[in-house]
Amino acid sequence: MYKKAEQLNQIYEAGLVAVIRAENAEKAIRITEAIKKGGLNNIEITMTVPGAVDVIKKLTNEFKDEVLIGAGSVLDSETARACILAGAEYIVSPTIDEETIKLCNRYNKIVIPGAMSVNEVKYAMELGTDIVKVFPASLFGPKIIKSIKGPIPQANLMPTGGVDLDNVVEYLDAGSFAVGAGSSITKGAKEDNYQKVTEDTKRFIEKIKNAR
């Protein structure tokens, strides 16, 4: 119970989860190492990474309690269970899947389903979610966070998709619990420039720190 509360607090305090998509397992691991070097310990390995479950297992073994590793783009409870067995501490989905939410609650793991409308956010909360991923946030921008928080101020929202250094402060000012950022942090890896990944991570952290 306390471990989960501490993990949720870690996500909130950082205000950021790095979403990793990569063309192979080796690159995903190198991106994770670069992000950790930049000072961020909240990492989401998406299921679109080849061998993603094995990557999660390797990273959780390597970093132990240093990094909070989660699984992203999880579409069903079977995949969620495999990720949890591999060491994932939280499960992120692009949609609301009731069985996945039930499974995560059963094993006391953080679950972050995707939603876009007020109705979907309300439904996700009723199912027992910890954070609701507002996705794809790029469709509406920061204003959707404020709009949802109007009638549901108690919702913990994490916009993902299109979050970058130019708008992250707006998302936080609108009431976001945290943000999820992918290519805006990891783009340097496309040219094998992992130092850029580290530097961009630091820039995000600094922006969020100053905003809060």
Backbone hydrogen bonds, N-H to C=O, Kabsch-Sander energy under -0.5 kcal/mol:
donor,donor_aa,acceptor,acceptor_aa,energy
5,A,1,M,-1.9
6,E,2,Y,-2.6
7,Q,3,K,-2.1
8,L,4,K,-2.5
9,N,5,A,-2.0
10,Q,6,E,-1.9
11,I,7,Q,-2.0
12,Y,8,L,-2.3
13,E,9,N,-3.1
14,A,10,Q,-2.1
15,G,11,I,-2.3
17,V,179,V,-2.3
18,A,42,N,-2.4
19,V,17,V,-0.5
19,V,181,A,-2.8
20,I,18,A,-0.6
20,I,44,E,-3.3
21,R,19,V,-0.6
28,A,24,N,-1.8
29,I,25,A,-2.1
30,R,26,E,-2.1
31,I,27,K,-2.5
32,T,28,A,-2.1
33,E,29,I,-2.2
34,A,30,R,-2.1
35,I,31,I,-2.5
36,K,32,T,-2.5
37,K,33,E,-2.0
38,G,34,A,-1.2
39,G,36,K,-1.5
40,L,35,I,-1.8
43,I,41,N,-0.6
43,I,68,L,-2.4
44,E,18,A,-3.0
45,I,43,I,-0.6
45,I,70,G,-2.7
46,T,20,I,-2.0
46,T,44,E,-0.7
47,M,72,G,-2.1
49,V,46,T,-1.7
52,A,49,V,-1.5
55,V,51,G,-1.9
56,I,52,A,-2.4
57,K,53,V,-2.1
58,K,54,D,-2.5
59,L,55,V,-2.7
60,T,56,I,-2.5
61,N,57,K,-1.8
62,E,58,K,-2.2
63,F,59,L,-2.9
64,K,60,T,-1.2
66,E,63,F,-3.2
68,L,41,N,-3.5
69,I,67,V,-1.0
70,G,43,I,-2.8
71,A,90,Y,-2.6
72,G,45,I,-2.4
74,V,92,V,-2.3
75,L,73,S,-0.6
80,A,76,D,-2.0
81,R,77,S,-2.7
82,A,78,E,-1.9
83,C,79,T,-2.3
84,I,80,A,-2.4
85,L,81,R,-2.5
86,A,82,A,-1.3
87,G,83,C,-0.6
87,G,84,I,-1.0
88,A,83,C,-2.7
89,E,69,I,-3.1
90,Y,69,I,-0.6
91,I,110,I,-2.3
92,V,71,A,-3.2
93,S,112,I,-2.1
97,D,95,T,-0.7
98,E,96,I,-0.6
101,I,97,D,-2.1
102,K,98,E,-2.4
103,L,99,E,-2.3
104,C,100,T,-2.3
105,N,101,I,-2.3
106,R,102,K,-2.3
107,Y,103,L,-1.7
108,N,105,N,-1.0
109,K,104,C,-3.2
110,I,89,E,-1.4
112,I,91,I,-3.2
114,G,95,T,-1.0
115,A,133,K,-2.8
121,V,117,S,-2.3
122,K,118,V,-2.5
123,Y,119,N,-2.2
124,A,120,E,-2.6
125,M,121,V,-2.2
126,E,122,K,-2.1
127,L,123,Y,-1.4
128,G,125,M,-1.2
129,T,124,A,-1.3
130,D,111,V,-1.4
131,I,111,V,-1.3
132,V,156,N,-3.2
133,K,113,P,-2.9
133,K,131,I,-0.6
134,V,132,V,-0.7
134,V,158,M,-0.8
135,F,115,A,-1.9
135,F,133,K,-0.9
137,A,134,V,-0.6
137,A,160,T,-2.4
138,S,161,G,-0.6
139,L,136,P,-1.7
140,F,137,A,-1.3
141,G,137,A,-3.1
143,K,140,F,-0.5
144,I,141,G,-1.8
145,I,142,P,-1.0
146,K,142,P,-1.2
147,S,143,K,-2.0
148,I,144,I,-2.3
149,K,145,I,-2.6
150,G,146,K,-1.0
152,I,148,I,-1.9
155,A,152,I,-1.7
157,L,155,A,-0.9
158,M,132,V,-2.7
160,T,134,V,-2.3
161,G,180,G,-0.7
167,N,164,D,-0.8
168,V,164,D,-1.8
171,Y,167,N,-2.1
172,L,168,V,-2.0
173,D,169,V,-2.9
174,A,170,E,-1.6
175,G,172,L,-1.5
176,S,171,Y,-1.6
177,F,157,L,-2.4
178,A,157,L,-1.3
179,V,15,G,-1.5
180,G,159,P,-2.7
181,A,17,V,-2.4
185,I,182,G,-2.1
186,T,182,G,-2.4
187,K,183,S,-1.9
189,A,186,T,-2.1
190,K,187,K,-1.6
191,E,188,G,-1.3
192,D,189,A,-1.6
193,N,188,G,-2.7
194,Y,192,D,-1.1
197,V,193,N,-1.1
198,T,194,Y,-2.0
199,E,195,Q,-2.5
200,D,196,K,-3.1
201,T,197,V,-2.0
202,K,198,T,-2.1
203,R,199,E,-2.0
204,F,200,D,-2.2
205,I,201,T,-2.4
206,E,202,K,-2.4
207,K,203,R,-2.4
208,I,204,F,-2.6
209,K,205,I,-2.7
210,N,206,E,-2.3
211,A,207,K,-1.9
212,R,208,I,-1.8
